[in-house]
Amino acid sequence: MLTVTVISPEAVLFEGDTDSVVAPAYDGEVGILTGHAPMMTLLGKGVLRLGTGGGTRSFSVEGGFLQVVENQVRVVTERAAVA
């Protein structure tokens, strides 16, 4: 499992465990599963998708960054809304 936090300037939009993360990086989509190598990337504009058990949670994001370290994913974005 991945422990994911999605933060915007207004609020913490999500904090919990997910199976997968698909994020709009500045140069294309990036997919993250358990055991992913450590990384950081800038975010572009698009839809952030979190795979949770039987469904998917989606957020519209614009700008910011994503960090992966030891199955922890932090998404800090300039703008975000539930999609």
VODOFI-825240 format. One record per residue (C-alpha): residue in one letter; x, y, z; residue number from 1. Coordinates in Angstrom, 3 decimals, m for minus. Example, Ala and Ser with C-alpha at 12.3 -4.5 7.8 and 13.67 -1.06 7.14 Angstrom:
+------+----------+----------+----------+-------+
: zalo :       px :       py :       pz : fikol :
+------+----------+----------+----------+-------+
:    A :   12.300 :   m4.500 :    7.800 :     1 :
:    S :   13.670 :   m1.060 :    7.140 :     2 :
+------+----------+----------+----------+-------+
This chain:
+------+----------+----------+----------+-------+
: zalo :       px :       py :       pz : fikol :
+------+----------+----------+----------+-------+
:    M :    0.000 :    0.000 :    0.000 :     1 :
:    L :    0.968 :    3.608 :   m0.588 :     2 :
:    T :    0.378 :    6.278 :    2.035 :     3 :
:    V :   m0.764 :    9.343 :    0.093 :     4 :
:    T :   m1.219 :   12.973 :    1.098 :     5 :
:    V :   m2.708 :   15.555 :   m1.291 :     6 :
:    I :   m2.224 :   19.131 :   m0.113 :     7 :
:    S :   m3.344 :   22.443 :   m1.628 :     8 :
:    P :   m2.922 :   25.928 :   m0.137 :     9 :
:    E :   m6.526 :   25.765 :    1.113 :    10 :
:    A :   m6.666 :   22.297 :    2.690 :    11 :
:    V :   m5.483 :   18.722 :    2.954 :    12 :
:    L :   m7.693 :   17.096 :    0.309 :    13 :
:    F :   m6.739 :   13.474 :    0.942 :    14 :
:    E :   m4.732 :   11.557 :    3.490 :    15 :
:    G :   m4.811 :    7.778 :    3.478 :    16 :
:    D :   m3.760 :    4.523 :    1.845 :    17 :
:    T :   m4.130 :    3.726 :   m1.847 :    18 :
:    D :   m3.072 :    0.982 :   m4.254 :    19 :
:    S :   m1.840 :    3.283 :   m7.019 :    20 :
:    V :   m1.313 :    6.897 :   m8.042 :    21 :
:    V :   m1.438 :    8.336 :  m11.576 :    22 :
:    A :   m0.335 :   11.962 :  m11.709 :    23 :
:    P :   m0.016 :   14.602 :  m14.447 :    24 :
:    A :    3.712 :   15.376 :  m14.428 :    25 :
:    Y :    4.939 :   18.385 :  m16.391 :    26 :
:    D :    6.072 :   16.138 :  m19.274 :    27 :
:    G :    3.397 :   13.398 :  m19.221 :    28 :
:    E :    1.630 :   11.067 :  m16.817 :    29 :
:    V :    3.516 :    9.128 :  m14.167 :    30 :
:    G :    2.221 :    5.968 :  m12.493 :    31 :
:    I :    3.249 :    4.915 :   m9.001 :    32 :
:    L :    2.772 :    1.532 :   m7.341 :    33 :
:    T :    4.051 :    0.043 :   m4.078 :    34 :
:    G :    7.835 :   m0.277 :   m4.080 :    35 :
:    H :    8.413 :    2.632 :   m6.491 :    36 :
:    A :   11.922 :    4.115 :   m6.470 :    37 :
:    P :   12.339 :    7.459 :   m4.694 :    38 :
:    M :   11.575 :   10.381 :   m6.998 :    39 :
:    M :   10.386 :   13.951 :   m7.290 :    40 :
:    T :    8.648 :   15.536 :  m10.247 :    41 :
:    L :    6.955 :   18.797 :  m11.092 :    42 :
:    L :    3.224 :   18.590 :  m11.704 :    43 :
:    G :    1.468 :   19.962 :  m14.744 :    44 :
:    K :   m2.241 :   20.522 :  m15.235 :    45 :
:    G :   m4.540 :   17.486 :  m15.281 :    46 :
:    V :   m6.254 :   14.795 :  m13.241 :    47 :
:    L :   m4.622 :   13.074 :  m10.273 :    48 :
:    R :   m6.087 :    9.576 :   m9.835 :    49 :
:    L :   m5.803 :    7.517 :   m6.648 :    50 :
:    G :   m6.704 :    3.826 :   m6.915 :    51 :
:    T :   m8.371 :    2.736 :   m3.687 :    52 :
:    G :   m9.619 :   m0.818 :   m3.295 :    53 :
:    G :  m12.808 :   m0.904 :   m5.325 :    54 :
:    G :  m12.684 :    2.531 :   m6.910 :    55 :
:    T :  m10.798 :    5.632 :   m7.904 :    56 :
:    R :  m10.658 :    9.090 :   m6.343 :    57 :
:    S :   m9.866 :   11.919 :   m8.744 :    58 :
:    F :   m8.613 :   15.455 :   m8.226 :    59 :
:    S :   m8.078 :   18.185 :  m10.762 :    60 :
:    V :   m4.622 :   19.643 :  m10.066 :    61 :
:    E :   m2.493 :   22.420 :  m11.501 :    62 :
:    G :    1.182 :   22.937 :  m10.703 :    63 :
:    G :    3.183 :   21.901 :   m7.682 :    64 :
:    F :    5.233 :   18.760 :   m7.128 :    65 :
:    L :    5.017 :   15.076 :   m6.256 :    66 :
:    Q :    7.467 :   13.195 :   m4.027 :    67 :
:    V :    7.792 :    9.427 :   m3.528 :    68 :
:    V :    9.855 :    8.047 :   m0.609 :    69 :
:    E :    9.460 :    4.563 :    0.915 :    70 :
:    N :    5.849 :    4.013 :   m0.206 :    71 :
:    Q :    4.841 :    7.512 :    0.901 :    72 :
:    V :    3.542 :    9.843 :   m1.801 :    73 :
:    R :    3.188 :   13.567 :   m1.146 :    74 :
:    V :    1.370 :   15.724 :   m3.658 :    75 :
:    V :    1.676 :   19.451 :   m3.024 :    76 :
:    T :   m0.261 :   21.429 :   m5.601 :    77 :
:    E :   m0.969 :   25.091 :   m6.263 :    78 :
:    R :   m4.619 :   24.408 :   m7.170 :    79 :
:    A :   m6.763 :   21.364 :   m6.565 :    80 :
:    A :  m10.401 :   20.346 :   m6.581 :    81 :
:    V :  m12.288 :   17.082 :   m6.400 :    82 :
:    A :  m12.893 :   15.968 :   m9.989 :    83 :
+------+----------+----------+----------+-------+
